[in-house]
Amino acid sequence: MQNKLSQVEIYTDGGCVPNPGRGAWVAILVYKNNEKIIKGTEDQTTNNRMELKSAVEALKALKRPCFVRLYTDSEYLKKGMTEWLPKWIRRDWRGSKGGVKNIDLWKELFLESNRHKIEWIWIKGHNKHPYNERCDRIVKSLLAGKSEEN
């Protein structure tokens, strides 16, 4: 009997105020009718690092290999994983203009993504997508130092 991968949807977001400055990230994992929210903050970081961190931590939270639909409003994250990463690896982690920025997180994301079958989906931010809006609210709340709603 063939093992069927569990299907999980992940919604991610990250932000930073100012940029660079204090940052926050969030991921909402949805499996069947269950949701899990993971989140965190960092000092002296960037928007791009927080977008990457949300995806890394979301994939780390999965206990076993899954089929993942990962939704992001970050073209940096989506294009990085679907277009740029194969070229960076072929060039020994060098981009067209030299070293890859945020290489530590890209390498970690690459390792975590290899455990799963992932469909990377870009969604336009602030376009009334319920989970994307919710992620954005949680990030803003974390940046404001408030206890956010789930």
N, C-alpha and C positions, 0 to 999 in steps of 0.2 A: 504494500500500500504506500502510495506516494504521500509524503508530508506536505501539507498545504500551509503556506505562510499566512500568518494572521495579517489582516489588513488594518493599518493604522493611518489616520490622518493627523498631520502635525501642522500647526499654525505657529509661525514664529515672528518675532519683532525685536528690534533693539533700537536704542536711541542714546543720545548724549547731549547734555546741556552744560556749558557750551561745548562745542566740538573743536578740539579735544577738551575733555572735562569729566565730570561725573557721569557715569553711564549706567544703563539698566537694560536687561534682556528678559524676555518671557517666551515660553512655548506652551501651547495647549495641545495635549495629546488626546486624541479621540479614538477609542476602540469600542465598537458596537455602540452602546448607549452610555458608556463610561467616559469621564473626562479626568485628566490629571493636569494640573497647572504647575509648572516649575518656573522659577524666576530667580534673579539675582541682580546685584549691583557691583560696580567696580569704580574705583577712583582713577582719575587720570587715564582715560581711555578714549576711544573714538566710536562714532556711529558704526563704521564698518566692522570694527572688532566686536561690537555688541550684536550685530546681525549674525556674524559667524558663531559667536558664543551661544546664541540661542539654538542654532542648529546642532552644534556639537553636544550641548547638554541634553537636548531632546533625544538624539540618537543614543546617547549613553544611557538614558533612562529606560530604554527598551531592553527587556530581560533576555530575549531570544531574537533570532533573525526574523524580520518581518518584511512584508510588502508595504512600503511607506509612500504616501502622497504628502510631500512636504511643500506647504504653501508659504511663500515669502513675498513681501513687497520690495525686497532688495534685489535689484538687478545685479549688483556686485556679487551677492551670494549665488544667485541662480546662474549667471553667466560664468562665474568662477568654477562652479562644479560641472557645468555642462559643456563649456567651450574652452576655458583657459587652462584648467587643471591638466588635461592630457598633454598639452604643449609644455607646461611647466615641468611635468615629470620627465618627458622626453629630453628636456634641456637641463636636467638635474636641478630642478627647482629655480630656474631662472626665467624671468619674463623677457619680453622683447626689449625692455629698457633696463635690464639688470635684475637685481634681486627682487624677489616677490615680497610685497608688504604683508605683514601679519602671517608670516610663514609658519609660525608655531601653531596657530589655529587652523590654517589650511591643512597642515600635515595631520593634525588631530582629527579634523573633519574627514579627510581622506580615509584614515584608518577606520573610523567609526562607520563611514558609509559603506565600506567593503563588507560589513556584516549583513547588510540589508539589500533589498532590491528597491531602489528609490526612484520615484518620478518627481522631478523638481518642477514646481509650478509657480510662475510669477503671477501675482495679482496686483492690480493697481491699488496703491495705498489711498486711504481716505475716500474710498469709492463705495461706502456703505456695505461692504462685505462684513457680515456679523462677527465672524471670528477675528478678522483683521482689525476691525474697530475695537473689539474687546482687548486684543493684545496691545493696541496702541494706548488705550485707557490705562491698562495696568502698568505699562512702561512709564507713562507720564506720572502716574500716581507714585511709583517707586522713586522717580527722579525728584518729586516734590516732597519725598520723605513721609508720605501718607500711607495708612493701611488701606490698600485698595480693595475694591469689591472683586469677587471672583466672577 
